[in-house]
Amino acid sequence: MAYDFDRLLNPASIAVVGIGARPSGPARRIVANLLSLGYEGELYPINPKYDTILDQKCYPSLESIGAPVDLAIISVPATDVAGVLRTGAALGIKNYMIISSGFAEVGGEGHVLEGELKAIAQEHELLIMGANCAGSINFHHRKHLSFTAVFEGDEFKAGPVAYIGQSGAMGPIFYSMAVKQGIGFSHIISSGNETTHGLTDFVEYLVDDPNTKVIVAYAEQLKNGRRLLELGRKARAAGKHIVVFKSARASAGARAAISHTGSMAGNDAICSSLFRRTGIVKVRTLEELVAVCKLLLAKRPLPTGRRTAILAISGGTAVIAADLVEESGFAVPTLHPDTRERLKEWLPEFASFDNPIDVTSGLFYQPDKFAKVLECLIADPGIDQVVVFGAYKHAIGQALAEASAKVLADCRKYAVAAWISGGPEVEAYFTDAGVPYFDNFAQCFEALNLILPPDDGAKAPGKGDGGHAASRDTHQEVLTEDVVKAQLKSFGVSVLDEVVTSSAQDAADAARKVGFPVAIKVISPDIPHRAKVGGIALGLHSGEAVADEFGRMLARVKERAPDAAVDSVIVQKMVAPGPELFLGMSHDPSFGRVLTFGLGGILTEALQQISFAPLPVTPDDARALVKEVPAVKALLSFNPGAEEALANVIVRVSDWCVSKGEGLKELDLNPIMLDEGKPVLIDGLAVVQHAEAPALAAAHS
């Protein structure tokens, strides 16, 4: 079914069901807002108690209109909404905006009422905005279909930014901040409870909207994360940008987990990693949101790298710039020899010819030479972007800003201006030139850091951002190390030589067979983390040592985990010390099953150097996972071919996870090490939920 979002957001005929005489009533405010902007379409207020409202003829019912209706706005008690929907559906009305509340957001009976709306909509193929929404505003077509009062007396500023959010108030708040920075809007859309259509449906419409360049999505919960990733790729291909303001970050990944993967893979960390790879920008605050929009609306393509040239009006601002650049993860490369030679023509002999450039007082009063220095930096082939650091709004400050803006207006290289105390005059020079302008040095680099691709992987949030203690669910089965490794081995994953034994003598014989030194570990589905109960011993160099440790280990485990069933012990050959890596899988409420890769061993949760990819993982995805974690990149740099070999292991593990189906809930392979330069699995466990058990998501909701 092709739903008509154009008629929903730009209707030529509107019925308003439930409008009253009270000036503060939401339906009446919508009609007043429409009329204030000169709405020229057909308007049908519906209330049998009145002949006219706001000088508009009132109709007693939908049936009495007798003409086609593009959009029906419903503002009646929650218990009456279903009846209005049925009547409208019978009349052929397909699009609805339900501003009535009292549905799923209040729980209890509200869930039942909203379920009824969904059933009616599915039966008649209806498009609903809401329920419990604040409406929408179409700036280019001047359709104010919202009851918000924030725009009263304000001039509508049409532009290329669209907002879609589950919160009714956030759109107007964002607008009031952004419009002060000269940012115009195409749409503000409140999706409310998303009874039939949600955030990603509207994002998809906006990606195709010719009036929209930047799509801002405010989400407390991402219900269809994978579709949003696809839309991120589609938007990037179309030269557009999606920015997600994700709230409820600390609790979004809340879930019980047995493995390291489950405790680390909070929803916010996964969002950050996957969004970055698909070109979606994620922000944390409204201030960041406004700053990012300014950068994305610049009249030139975004840079593809972080090599930054800094032009500063003084030594102090140059030092500040250098600190901010380093802290934000940007590169300040040495300038090309040709650039340094050209700079000698314009800079005094005592000036520094290195990046960042301090023009010194010698050029402070010579705007023409200041502009020539800027031209030299723009022309440098080793520079991705240029940032001009300035200050003051007095005559010379304005002259420097004007000269800089003229140069930057015609350049194709990305450029930003950070100018302290410049005032509206200085801001106007850069804004007219299409150059993003900031009056805060730090905010400039913070915003740039959000929109540019990283040189390396981002550190994931710590335990406070979604880590939770392990919890055993009675419907879950833990697959022990020996089972997991045997299954992965059949998929081509290399494992160490090892033997499962159940007696001290057998363990000693097994150790002699696999070769010393060896490790021995208890095997028990009741002990997922064996080191905590003394169930692991490393570096044993003789059969006698293995036999002695076998007895001591079982005694320790029995004392510390008396209820655990210890079936056997695994005797495993040890590899030489080296990089320890981690690979796991968990379920995310927004993105489904996701692989987690990063630094392993005891540092897995301590350092949180990890990256993510949704299943199934392609070879390109696997290579990206490896390259995105800075510590892993550094460790593997001493092992030629290790990156590609590790990517191959990741793909094979992904294939195994897919083969296990949705019953596989968690996987924890830690560590994976290099044996003679080749990745080999050392340890692992998995958590499987049986088909007849309730879903974990329901159990923990």
C-alpha positions as CSV (number, residue, x, y, z in Angstrom):
1,M,0.0,0.0,0.0
2,A,1.4,3.4,-1.0
3,Y,0.5,5.9,1.7
4,D,0.0,9.5,0.6
5,F,2.3,11.6,2.9
6,D,1.9,14.6,0.7
7,R,-1.8,14.8,1.4
8,L,-1.1,14.3,5.1
9,L,1.5,17.1,5.4
10,N,0.2,19.4,2.6
11,P,-3.6,18.9,2.5
12,A,-5.8,20.8,0.2
13,S,-8.9,20.0,2.3
14,I,-9.1,19.5,6.1
15,A,-11.8,18.3,8.4
16,V,-11.3,19.2,12.1
17,V,-13.4,16.8,14.3
18,G,-14.0,18.0,17.9
19,I,-13.3,21.7,17.5
20,G,-14.9,23.8,20.3
21,A,-15.4,27.5,21.2
22,R,-12.8,27.5,23.9
23,P,-9.8,29.6,22.6
24,S,-7.2,27.4,24.3
25,G,-8.7,24.2,22.8
26,P,-6.1,22.4,20.7
27,A,-8.3,21.9,17.7
28,R,-9.4,25.5,17.7
29,R,-5.8,26.6,17.9
30,I,-4.9,24.5,14.9
31,V,-7.7,26.2,12.8
32,A,-6.6,29.6,14.1
33,N,-2.9,28.9,13.2
34,L,-4.0,27.7,9.7
35,L,-6.0,30.9,9.1
36,S,-3.3,33.2,10.4
37,L,-1.1,32.0,7.6
38,G,-3.7,32.4,4.9
39,Y,-4.8,28.9,4.4
40,E,-6.6,28.8,1.0
41,G,-7.8,25.2,1.0
42,E,-11.1,23.8,2.0
43,L,-11.7,23.8,5.8
44,Y,-14.4,21.9,7.6
45,P,-14.7,22.5,11.3
46,I,-17.0,19.8,12.8
47,N,-19.2,20.4,15.8
48,P,-23.0,20.1,15.8
49,K,-23.3,22.7,18.6
50,Y,-22.2,25.6,16.5
51,D,-23.0,27.3,13.2
52,T,-19.6,29.0,12.9
53,I,-16.3,28.9,14.6
54,L,-13.6,31.5,13.8
55,D,-15.9,32.8,11.1
56,Q,-15.8,29.4,9.4
57,K,-19.0,27.4,8.7
58,C,-19.4,24.5,11.1
59,Y,-20.5,21.1,10.0
60,P,-22.5,18.7,12.2
61,S,-20.5,15.5,11.1
62,L,-18.1,14.1,8.6
63,E,-21.0,12.7,6.6
64,S,-22.4,16.2,6.2
65,I,-19.4,17.6,4.3
66,G,-20.2,15.9,1.1
67,A,-16.8,16.5,-0.5
68,P,-13.4,14.8,-0.6
69,V,-11.2,15.3,2.5
70,D,-7.4,15.0,2.3
71,L,-6.9,15.1,6.1
72,A,-9.1,14.6,9.1
73,I,-7.8,16.0,12.4
74,I,-9.3,14.3,15.4
75,S,-9.6,16.0,18.8
76,V,-12.3,14.0,20.7
77,P,-12.1,11.9,23.9
78,A,-10.0,8.7,23.4
79,T,-13.0,6.5,23.7
80,D,-14.7,8.2,20.7
81,V,-11.7,8.2,18.3
82,A,-12.3,4.7,16.9
83,G,-15.8,5.7,15.9
84,V,-14.5,8.7,14.0
85,L,-12.0,6.6,12.2
86,R,-14.6,4.1,11.1
87,T,-16.9,6.8,9.8
88,G,-14.0,8.5,8.0
89,A,-12.8,5.2,6.5
90,A,-16.3,4.5,5.2
91,L,-16.3,8.0,3.5
92,G,-12.9,7.2,1.8
93,I,-10.8,9.5,4.1
94,K,-7.3,7.9,4.2
95,N,-5.2,10.4,6.3
96,Y,-5.6,11.3,9.9
97,M,-3.9,13.4,12.6
98,I,-5.0,12.3,16.1
99,I,-4.1,14.8,18.7
100,S,-6.3,13.2,21.3
101,S,-4.4,11.6,24.2
102,G,-5.3,8.7,26.5
103,F,-3.9,5.8,24.5
104,A,-0.8,3.7,25.0
105,E,1.1,6.5,26.7
106,V,-1.1,6.1,29.8
107,G,-1.0,2.3,29.8
108,G,-3.9,0.1,30.9
109,E,-7.0,0.6,29.0
110,G,-5.1,3.1,26.8
111,H,-3.3,0.1,25.2
112,V,-6.6,-1.5,24.3
113,L,-7.9,1.7,22.7
114,E,-4.8,2.2,20.6
115,G,-4.9,-1.5,19.6
116,E,-8.4,-0.8,18.2
117,L,-7.1,2.1,16.2
118,K,-4.4,-0.1,14.7
119,A,-6.9,-2.7,13.7
120,I,-9.2,-0.2,12.0
121,A,-6.2,1.4,10.2
122,Q,-4.9,-2.0,9.0
123,E,-8.3,-3.0,7.7
124,H,-8.9,0.2,5.8
125,E,-5.2,1.1,4.9
126,L,-5.2,4.4,6.8
127,L,-2.3,6.7,7.5
128,I,-2.3,8.1,11.0
129,M,0.0,10.7,12.5
130,G,-0.3,10.1,16.3
131,A,-2.2,9.3,18.4
132,N,-1.2,11.7,21.1
133,C,0.7,14.0,18.7
134,A,1.1,17.8,18.4
135,G,0.6,17.9,14.7
136,S,2.9,19.2,11.9
137,I,4.0,22.4,10.3
138,N,4.9,22.6,6.6
139,F,6.9,25.8,6.2
140,H,7.3,26.0,2.5
141,H,3.5,25.6,1.9
142,R,2.6,27.6,5.1
143,K,0.4,24.8,6.6
144,H,0.4,25.2,10.4
145,L,-1.3,22.0,11.4
146,S,-0.2,22.2,15.0
147,F,-1.6,23.7,18.2
148,T,1.7,25.0,19.4
149,A,1.9,28.7,20.3
150,V,5.6,29.1,19.9
151,F,5.3,30.7,16.4
152,E,2.7,33.3,17.3
153,G,3.9,36.6,16.1
154,D,7.0,35.1,14.6
155,E,7.8,35.1,10.9
156,F,7.9,31.6,9.4
157,K,11.4,30.9,8.3
158,A,11.3,28.4,5.5
159,G,14.5,26.5,4.8
160,P,16.1,23.1,4.4
161,V,15.9,21.5,7.9
162,A,13.1,19.1,8.8
163,Y,12.4,17.9,12.3
164,I,10.6,14.6,13.1
165,G,10.2,13.5,16.7
166,Q,8.1,11.5,19.1
167,S,8.0,14.5,21.4
168,G,5.6,17.2,20.6
169,A,7.5,20.0,22.4
170,M,11.0,19.3,21.2
171,G,10.3,20.5,17.6
172,P,9.3,24.0,18.6
173,I,12.1,24.3,21.1
174,F,14.6,23.3,18.5
175,Y,13.1,25.7,16.0
176,S,13.2,28.6,18.5
177,M,17.0,28.0,19.0
178,A,17.9,27.3,15.3
179,V,16.0,30.2,13.8
180,K,18.2,32.6,15.9
181,Q,21.2,31.1,14.0
182,G,19.6,31.8,10.7
183,I,18.4,28.2,10.1
184,G,15.1,27.8,8.2
185,F,12.8,24.8,8.3
186,S,10.9,22.7,5.8
187,H,8.8,20.6,8.3
188,I,8.2,20.0,12.0
189,I,6.4,16.7,12.5
190,S,5.2,15.2,15.8
191,S,4.8,11.5,15.4
192,G,3.3,10.9,18.9
193,N,2.6,7.3,19.7
194,E,3.2,6.2,16.1
195,T,0.1,4.1,16.0
196,T,0.5,3.1,12.3
197,H,3.5,5.1,11.1
198,G,6.7,5.9,12.9
199,L,9.8,8.0,12.8
200,T,11.5,6.0,10.0
201,D,8.4,6.3,7.7
202,F,8.5,10.1,8.0
203,V,12.3,10.1,7.6
204,E,11.9,8.1,4.3
205,Y,9.4,10.7,3.1
206,L,11.8,13.6,4.0
207,V,14.7,11.9,2.2
208,D,12.8,12.3,-1.0
209,D,11.4,15.8,-0.2
210,P,13.0,18.4,-2.5
211,N,12.7,21.1,0.2
212,T,14.7,19.2,2.8
213,K,18.5,18.8,3.1
214,V,19.0,18.0,6.8
215,I,16.6,15.6,8.6
216,V,16.6,15.9,12.4
217,A,15.1,12.9,14.2
218,Y,14.4,13.0,17.9
219,A,14.0,9.6,19.4
220,E,13.6,8.2,22.9
221,Q,13.4,4.7,21.4
222,L,14.4,3.5,18.0
223,K,11.9,1.0,16.9
224,N,13.4,0.1,13.5
225,G,17.1,0.8,13.7
226,R,18.1,-1.2,10.7
227,R,15.7,0.7,8.4
228,L,17.1,3.9,9.7
229,L,20.6,2.7,8.8
230,E,19.4,2.0,5.2
231,L,17.9,5.5,5.1
232,G,21.2,6.9,6.3
233,R,22.9,5.4,3.3
234,K,20.1,6.6,1.0
235,A,20.3,10.1,2.3
236,R,24.1,10.2,1.9
237,A,23.7,9.1,-1.7
238,A,21.2,11.9,-2.3
239,G,23.5,14.5,-0.8
240,K,21.4,14.8,2.3
241,H,22.1,14.3,6.0
242,I,20.2,12.6,8.9
243,V,20.9,13.8,12.4
244,V,19.6,11.8,15.4
245,F,19.1,13.3,18.8
246,K,18.9,10.2,20.9
247,S,17.7,10.6,24.4
248,A,17.3,8.1,27.2
249,R,20.8,7.0,26.4
250,A,21.8,5.6,29.8
251,S,18.9,3.3,30.2
252,A,18.2,2.3,26.5
253,G,20.4,-0.8,26.7
254,A,19.1,-2.0,30.0
255,R,18.9,-5.8,29.9
256,A,20.1,-8.8,31.9
257,A,23.2,-10.4,30.5
258,I,25.6,-13.3,31.2
259,S,28.3,-12.5,28.7
260,H,30.6,-9.5,28.4
261,T,28.9,-8.8,25.1
262,G,25.5,-8.3,26.8
263,S,26.9,-6.1,29.5
264,M,28.8,-3.9,27.1
265,A,26.5,-3.5,24.1
266,G,24.2,-0.8,25.4
267,N,21.9,0.7,22.8
268,D,23.7,4.0,22.8
269,A,27.1,2.6,22.1
270,I,25.6,0.5,19.2
271,C,23.8,3.6,17.8
272,S,27.0,5.6,17.9
273,S,29.1,2.9,16.0
274,L,26.5,2.0,13.4
275,F,25.3,5.6,12.7
276,R,28.9,6.7,12.2
277,R,29.4,4.0,9.6
278,T,26.3,4.9,7.6
279,G,26.8,8.7,7.7
280,I,24.2,9.4,10.4
281,V,25.2,12.1,12.9
282,K,24.3,11.5,16.5
283,V,24.1,14.4,19.0
284,R,23.5,14.6,22.7
285,T,22.2,18.1,23.3
286,L,20.1,20.8,21.6
287,E,23.2,23.0,21.4
288,E,25.1,20.3,19.5
289,L,22.1,19.8,17.3
290,V,22.0,23.5,16.2
291,A,25.8,23.6,15.7
292,V,25.8,20.4,13.6
293,C,23.0,21.8,11.4
294,K,25.0,24.9,10.7
295,L,27.9,22.8,9.5
296,L,25.8,20.4,7.4
297,L,24.1,23.4,5.6
298,A,27.4,24.8,4.4
299,K,27.5,25.5,0.7
300,R,30.2,23.1,-0.1
301,P,30.8,19.3,0.3
302,L,31.8,18.0,3.7
303,P,35.5,17.1,4.0
304,T,36.4,13.4,3.9
305,G,39.3,13.8,6.4
306,R,40.5,15.5,9.5
307,R,43.6,17.3,8.3
308,T,43.0,20.9,9.4
309,A,44.7,24.2,8.7
310,I,44.3,26.8,11.4
311,L,44.6,30.6,10.7
312,A,44.6,32.6,13.9
313,I,44.9,36.4,14.5
314,S,47.2,36.0,17.4
315,G,49.6,33.7,19.2
316,G,47.2,33.1,22.0
317,T,44.3,32.0,19.8
318,A,46.7,29.8,17.8
319,V,47.7,28.0,21.1
320,I,44.0,27.6,22.0
321,A,43.3,26.2,18.5
322,A,46.2,23.7,18.8
323,D,44.8,22.4,22.2
324,L,41.3,22.1,20.8
325,V,42.4,20.4,17.7
326,E,44.4,17.8,19.6
327,E,41.6,17.2,22.1
328,S,39.0,16.7,19.4
329,G,41.0,14.2,17.4
330,F,41.9,16.4,14.4
331,A,45.2,16.3,12.6
332,V,47.2,19.5,12.2
333,P,49.7,18.4,9.5
334,T,52.9,20.2,8.5
335,L,52.1,22.3,5.5
336,H,53.3,21.4,2.0
337,P,56.8,22.9,1.1
338,D,55.2,24.9,-1.7
339,T,52.7,26.3,0.7
340,R,55.4,27.3,3.2
341,E,57.3,29.0,0.3
342,R,54.2,30.9,-0.8
343,L,53.6,32.1,2.8
344,K,57.0,33.8,2.9
345,E,55.6,36.3,0.4
346,W,52.9,37.4,2.8
347,L,54.0,36.7,6.3
348,P,56.8,38.7,8.1
349,E,60.1,37.0,8.6
350,F,59.6,36.5,12.3
351,A,56.3,34.7,11.8
352,S,55.9,31.0,12.2
353,F,55.3,29.2,8.9
354,D,53.9,26.1,10.5
355,N,50.4,25.0,11.2
356,P,48.6,26.6,13.0
357,I,49.4,29.9,11.5
358,D,49.7,33.0,13.7
359,V,49.7,36.0,11.4
360,T,51.2,38.2,14.2
361,S,50.5,41.8,14.7
362,G,52.3,42.5,11.4
363,L,49.2,41.3,9.4
364,F,46.5,42.2,12.0
365,Y,46.0,45.6,10.3
366,Q,46.5,44.3,6.7
367,P,43.3,42.5,5.7
368,D,44.5,42.0,2.2
369,K,47.6,40.1,3.2
370,F,45.5,38.1,5.8
371,A,43.3,37.0,2.9
372,K,46.4,36.0,0.9
373,V,47.6,33.8,3.7
374,L,44.2,32.2,3.8
375,E,44.4,31.5,0.1
376,C,47.7,29.7,0.6
377,L,46.2,27.4,3.2
378,I,43.2,26.6,1.0
379,A,45.4,25.6,-1.8
380,D,47.5,23.2,0.2
381,P,46.9,19.6,-1.1
382,G,47.4,18.1,2.3
383,I,44.6,20.0,4.0
384,D,40.9,18.8,4.2
385,Q,39.5,21.9,5.9
386,V,40.4,25.4,7.1
387,V,39.3,27.0,10.3
388,V,39.7,30.8,10.7
389,F,40.1,31.9,14.3
390,G,39.3,35.6,15.0
391,A,38.1,38.1,17.5
392,Y,36.6,41.6,17.9
393,K,33.9,43.5,16.2
394,H,35.6,46.8,15.9
395,A,36.6,48.2,12.5
396,I,39.7,46.1,11.9
397,G,38.1,42.9,13.2
398,Q,35.3,43.5,10.7
399,A,37.8,44.2,7.9
400,L,39.6,40.9,8.6
401,A,36.3,39.0,8.7
402,E,35.1,40.6,5.5
403,A,38.4,39.8,3.7
404,S,38.3,36.2,4.9
405,A,34.7,35.7,3.9
406,K,35.3,36.9,0.4
407,V,38.1,34.3,-0.1
408,L,36.1,31.5,1.5
409,A,32.9,32.3,-0.5
410,D,34.6,31.1,-3.7
411,C,36.6,28.2,-2.4
412,R,35.5,24.6,-2.8
413,K,37.4,23.4,0.3
414,Y,35.4,23.1,3.5
415,A,35.9,26.1,5.8
416,V,34.6,27.3,9.2
417,A,34.9,30.6,11.1
418,A,35.2,30.8,14.8
419,W,35.1,34.4,15.9
420,I,34.9,35.6,19.4
421,S,32.9,38.8,20.1
422,G,32.4,39.4,16.5
423,G,28.8,40.5,16.7
424,P,26.1,40.4,14.0
425,E,28.2,42.4,11.6
426,V,31.0,39.8,11.5
427,E,28.5,36.9,11.5
428,A,26.7,38.4,8.5
429,Y,30.0,38.4,6.4
430,F,30.5,34.7,6.9
431,T,26.9,33.7,6.7
432,D,26.4,35.5,3.4
433,A,29.5,33.6,2.1
434,G,28.0,30.3,3.1
435,V,30.6,29.7,5.8
436,P,29.4,28.2,9.2
437,Y,30.0,30.7,11.9
438,F,30.6,30.1,15.6
439,D,31.2,32.6,18.5
440,N,32.7,29.8,20.6
441,F,36.0,28.1,19.7
442,A,35.3,24.9,21.6
443,Q,31.8,24.5,20.2
444,C,33.3,24.8,16.7
445,F,35.5,21.8,17.1
446,E,33.0,19.8,19.1
447,A,30.5,20.1,16.2
448,L,33.1,19.3,13.6
449,N,34.1,16.2,15.5
450,L,30.5,15.0,15.2
451,I,30.1,15.3,11.5
452,L,33.5,14.2,10.3
453,P,34.6,10.5,9.9
454,P,36.9,9.4,12.7
455,D,40.5,8.4,12.0
456,D,40.0,5.6,14.4
457,G,37.3,3.9,16.5
458,A,35.4,5.7,19.2
459,K,35.5,4.5,22.8
460,A,32.2,3.1,23.7
461,P,30.4,4.3,26.8
462,G,31.4,2.8,30.2
463,K,29.3,0.7,32.5
464,G,27.2,3.6,33.5
465,D,25.9,3.9,30.0
466,G,24.2,0.5,29.8
467,G,26.3,-2.1,31.6
468,H,24.3,-4.4,33.9
469,A,25.0,-7.3,36.2
470,A,24.6,-10.8,34.9
471,S,21.3,-12.6,35.5
472,R,20.4,-16.2,34.7
473,D,17.1,-16.8,33.0
474,T,15.5,-20.2,33.6
475,H,14.7,-20.6,30.0
476,Q,18.3,-20.1,28.8
477,E,21.0,-22.6,28.2
478,V,24.7,-21.8,28.4
479,L,26.8,-23.5,25.8
480,T,30.2,-24.1,27.3
481,E,33.5,-23.5,25.8
482,D,34.0,-26.9,24.3
483,V,30.6,-26.9,22.6
484,V,31.0,-23.4,21.2
485,K,34.5,-24.1,19.9
486,A,33.5,-27.4,18.3
487,Q,30.7,-25.8,16.4
488,L,32.7,-22.8,15.3
489,K,35.5,-25.1,14.2
490,S,33.1,-26.7,11.7
491,F,32.6,-23.2,10.2
492,G,36.4,-22.8,9.7
493,V,37.3,-20.9,12.8
494,S,40.7,-22.0,14.1
495,V,40.9,-23.3,17.7
496,L,43.8,-24.5,19.9
497,D,44.7,-28.2,20.5
498,E,42.8,-29.3,23.5
499,V,41.3,-32.3,25.3
500,V,38.2,-32.6,27.6
501,T,38.9,-34.8,30.6
502,S,37.3,-35.9,33.8
503,S,40.1,-37.2,36.0
504,A,43.5,-35.9,37.2
505,Q,45.4,-38.7,35.4
506,D,43.5,-38.1,32.1
507,A,44.3,-34.4,32.4
508,A,48.0,-35.1,32.8
509,D,48.1,-37.5,29.8
510,A,46.2,-34.9,27.8
511,A,48.7,-32.2,28.7
512,R,51.6,-34.4,27.5
513,K,49.6,-35.0,24.2
514,V,48.9,-31.3,23.4
515,G,52.3,-30.0,24.5
516,F,53.4,-27.8,27.3
517,P,52.8,-25.2,28.6
518,V,49.0,-25.8,29.1
519,A,46.0,-24.2,30.7
520,I,43.3,-26.2,32.4
521,K,39.7,-24.8,32.9
522,V,36.6,-26.3,34.5
523,I,33.6,-26.8,32.2
524,S,30.2,-26.0,33.7
525,P,27.1,-24.3,32.3
526,D,26.6,-22.8,35.8
527,I,29.9,-21.0,35.8
528,P,30.1,-18.6,32.8
529,H,33.0,-16.6,34.3
530,R,35.3,-19.2,35.7
531,A,38.2,-17.0,36.8
532,K,35.9,-15.5,39.5
533,V,35.7,-18.9,41.3
534,G,39.2,-20.1,40.6
535,G,38.2,-22.3,37.7
536,I,41.2,-21.5,35.5
537,A,44.9,-22.3,35.9
538,L,47.5,-21.1,33.4
539,G,51.1,-21.9,32.5
540,L,51.4,-25.5,33.7
541,H,54.6,-27.1,32.5
542,S,54.4,-30.8,33.6
543,G,52.0,-33.7,33.9
544,E,52.5,-33.7,37.6
545,A,51.6,-30.1,37.9
546,V,48.5,-30.6,35.9
547,A,47.4,-33.6,38.0
548,D,48.0,-31.6,41.3
549,E,46.2,-28.5,40.0
550,F,43.3,-30.6,38.8
551,G,42.4,-31.6,42.4
552,R,43.0,-28.2,43.9
553,M,40.9,-26.5,41.2
554,L,37.9,-28.7,41.8
555,A,38.1,-28.1,45.5
556,R,38.2,-24.3,45.0
557,V,35.3,-24.3,42.6
558,K,33.2,-26.6,44.9
559,E,33.8,-24.2,47.8
560,R,33.1,-21.0,45.9
561,A,30.2,-22.3,43.7
562,P,28.7,-25.2,45.7
563,D,25.6,-25.5,43.5
564,A,27.4,-25.6,40.2
565,A,27.6,-28.8,38.2
566,V,31.2,-29.3,37.2
567,D,31.2,-31.9,34.4
568,S,34.8,-32.0,33.3
569,V,38.0,-30.0,32.7
570,I,39.5,-28.8,29.4
571,V,43.2,-29.1,28.9
572,Q,44.4,-26.6,26.4
573,K,47.8,-25.8,24.8
574,M,48.8,-22.2,25.4
575,V,50.1,-19.7,22.8
576,A,52.8,-17.1,23.2
577,P,51.7,-13.9,24.9
578,G,50.3,-11.3,22.4
579,P,47.3,-9.2,21.5
580,E,44.0,-10.4,23.0
581,L,40.9,-9.7,21.0
582,F,37.2,-10.0,21.7
583,L,34.2,-11.0,19.5
584,G,30.7,-11.3,20.7
585,M,27.0,-11.1,19.7
586,S,24.0,-9.8,21.5
587,H,20.4,-8.6,20.8
588,D,19.7,-4.9,20.6
589,P,16.1,-3.6,20.8
590,S,16.6,-1.3,17.8
591,F,19.1,-3.1,15.5
592,G,18.4,-6.8,16.3
593,R,21.4,-9.1,16.5
594,V,24.7,-7.2,16.5
595,L,28.3,-8.4,16.5
596,T,30.7,-6.6,18.9
597,F,34.4,-6.6,18.3
598,G,37.3,-5.1,20.2
599,L,40.1,-5.3,22.7
600,G,39.9,-8.6,24.6
601,G,41.2,-10.3,27.7
602,I,40.8,-8.6,31.1
603,L,40.7,-5.2,29.3
604,T,37.4,-5.9,27.4
605,E,35.1,-4.1,29.8
606,A,37.8,-1.9,31.4
607,L,38.7,0.0,28.2
608,Q,35.6,-0.5,26.2
609,Q,37.5,-0.2,22.8
610,I,34.8,-1.8,20.7
611,S,32.8,-1.4,17.5
612,F,29.6,-3.0,16.2
613,A,28.0,-4.4,13.0
614,P,24.5,-5.9,12.6
615,L,24.2,-9.5,11.4
616,P,24.9,-10.7,8.8
617,V,28.4,-9.3,8.6
618,T,29.9,-8.9,5.1
619,P,33.7,-9.0,4.5
620,D,33.7,-5.2,4.1
621,D,31.8,-4.8,7.4
622,A,34.3,-7.1,9.1
623,R,37.3,-5.1,7.8
624,A,35.6,-1.9,9.1
625,L,35.1,-3.5,12.5
626,V,38.8,-4.3,12.8
627,K,40.0,-0.8,11.6
628,E,37.6,1.2,13.8
629,V,39.2,0.1,17.1
630,P,42.4,2.1,17.6
631,A,44.1,-0.3,20.1
632,V,43.5,-3.2,17.8
633,K,44.9,-1.4,14.8
634,A,48.1,-0.7,16.8
635,L,48.4,-4.2,18.0
636,L,47.9,-5.8,14.6
637,S,50.3,-3.4,12.8
638,F,53.1,-5.7,13.8
639,N,51.5,-8.7,12.2
640,P,51.2,-8.4,8.4
641,G,48.1,-10.1,7.1
642,A,46.5,-10.4,10.5
643,E,43.8,-7.8,9.8
644,E,42.5,-9.7,6.8
645,A,42.7,-13.0,8.6
646,L,40.8,-11.6,11.5
647,A,38.1,-10.1,9.2
648,N,37.7,-13.6,7.8
649,V,37.2,-15.1,11.3
650,I,34.5,-12.4,12.0
651,V,32.6,-13.3,8.8
652,R,32.8,-17.1,9.7
653,V,31.5,-16.3,13.2
654,S,28.7,-14.2,11.7
655,D,27.7,-17.1,9.5
656,W,27.6,-19.4,12.5
657,C,25.4,-16.9,14.4
658,V,23.0,-16.7,11.4
659,S,22.8,-20.5,11.2
660,K,21.8,-20.7,14.9
661,G,18.8,-18.5,14.3
662,E,17.0,-16.2,16.8
663,G,17.5,-18.7,19.6
664,L,21.1,-17.6,19.9
665,K,20.9,-14.7,22.4
666,E,24.5,-14.0,23.4
667,L,28.0,-15.0,22.3
668,D,31.3,-14.2,24.0
669,L,34.5,-15.2,22.3
670,N,37.3,-13.9,24.6
671,P,40.1,-14.0,23.9
672,I,41.0,-14.5,20.3
673,M,44.8,-14.4,20.0
674,L,47.4,-14.7,17.3
675,D,49.2,-18.0,17.0
676,E,52.2,-17.6,14.6
677,G,50.3,-14.6,13.1
678,K,47.0,-16.4,12.6
679,P,43.9,-15.7,14.8
680,V,42.9,-18.6,17.0
681,L,40.0,-18.9,19.4
682,I,41.1,-19.4,23.0
683,D,37.9,-19.3,25.0
684,G,34.1,-18.7,24.5
685,L,30.6,-19.2,25.6
686,A,27.1,-18.8,24.2
687,V,23.6,-18.3,25.5
688,V,20.7,-20.1,23.8
689,Q,17.0,-19.6,24.5
690,H,14.8,-22.6,23.7
691,A,12.0,-22.1,21.2
692,E,9.3,-22.8,23.7
693,A,10.4,-20.2,26.1
694,P,9.1,-16.6,26.2
695,A,11.2,-14.0,24.5
696,L,13.9,-12.5,26.6
697,A,12.8,-9.0,25.6
698,A,9.3,-9.7,27.1
699,A,10.8,-11.3,30.2
700,H,12.9,-8.2,30.9
701,S,10.5,-5.5,29.8
